Structure formats: C-alpha cells, structure tokens
Amino acid sequence: MKLTRDQVKALAAAVDLEIPDKDLDNVTIRVASLLTAMVAIEAELGEQMNAVEPLPPVFPHGETI
C-alpha cells in the first residue's frame, strides 16, 4: 500500500500523535508495510476473522456476566 508523508501525518494527528519530521519517512514505510500485511491477512483469513468477536468483552472492576 502506498502512503504519503501527509497521509501518515494525518493518521497520527487523528490520535493526537506528533511524529518528528526526522522520523516521518521511517514511520511512513512501516505503516505502509503494516497495512499491506493486513490486506494479505484479511484476504487469507477474512472469513475466519469475521466469525469471532474483534475484541474480548471488557467488564469494569473485574465484573463478569
């Protein structure tokens, strides 16, 4: 997946994260690689992944159902 520096800056800003300019190229490469891997995983395991809850339930103060 191809990403620009501006796209990565926008993604970071969405979660209130500032990436120093000296690190931006490295982070851009890593995020693009991660997203590419996620696409491949989704293609291979998509149906299996859809069959499970994406996050385990979280109960406040250790309570369970």
TORDREN-688295 format. One record per residue (C-alpha): residue number from 1; residue in three letters; x, y, z. Coordinates in steps of 0.02 Angstrom, whole numbers. Each point is the difference from the previous one (the first is absolute). Layout:
// TORDREN-688295
  resi  resn    east   north      up
   NUM   ALA       X       Y       Z
...
// end
This chain:
// TORDREN-688295
  resi  resn    east   north      up
     1   MET       0       0       0
     2   LYS      69     169     -47
     3   LEU     -14     140     128
     4   THR      65     177      -3
     5   ARG      82      91     143
     6   ASP    -153     112      10
     7   GLN    -117    -148      17
     8   VAL     104     -71     142
     9   LYS       4     170      85
    10   ALA    -190       7     -14
    11   LEU     -18    -175      73
    12   ALA     114      48     144
    13   ALA     -94     162      29
    14   ALA    -164     -97      11
    15   VAL      65     -82     159
    16   ASP      87     157      63
    17   LEU     174     -65     -41
    18   GLU     138     110     -69
    19   ILE     136     -85    -102
    20   PRO     163      98     -13
    21   ASP      48      42    -180
    22   LYS     162     -98      17
    23   ASP    -100    -159      36
    24   LEU    -141      25    -124
    25   ASP      77     -93    -147
    26   ASN      37    -152     108
    27   VAL    -174       2      78
    28   THR     -80      19    -172
    29   ILE      90    -155     -64
    30   ARG     -47    -100     155
    31   VAL    -184      50      -3
    32   ALA     -13     -38    -186
    33   SER      80    -171      29
    34   LEU    -117     -36     145
    35   LEU    -154      45    -102
    36   THR      62    -106    -145
    37   ALA      21    -149     117
    38   MET    -173      29      72
    39   VAL     -76      -7    -175
    40   ALA      86    -167     -31
    41   ILE     -59     -69     167
    42   GLU    -177      57     -34
    43   ALA       4     -84    -172
    44   GLU      59    -165      75
    45   LEU     -96      -4     164
    46   GLY    -143     121     -27
    47   GLU    -141    -124      24
    48   GLN      80     -74     155
    49   MET      31     173      71
    50   ASN    -183      47     -30
    51   ALA     -55    -151     103
    52   VAL      74      66     164
    53   GLU     -26     156     103
    54   PRO     135     128     -40
    55   LEU      30      44     183
    56   PRO     -29     -99     157
    57   PRO    -135      70     113
    58   VAL      63     120     130
    59   PHE     -90      10     166
    60   PRO      28     142     123
    61   HIS      89     -42     162
    62   GLY      23    -184     -44
    63   GLU    -188     -36      -7
    64   THR     -59    -141    -112
    65   ILE    -168     -54     -64
// end
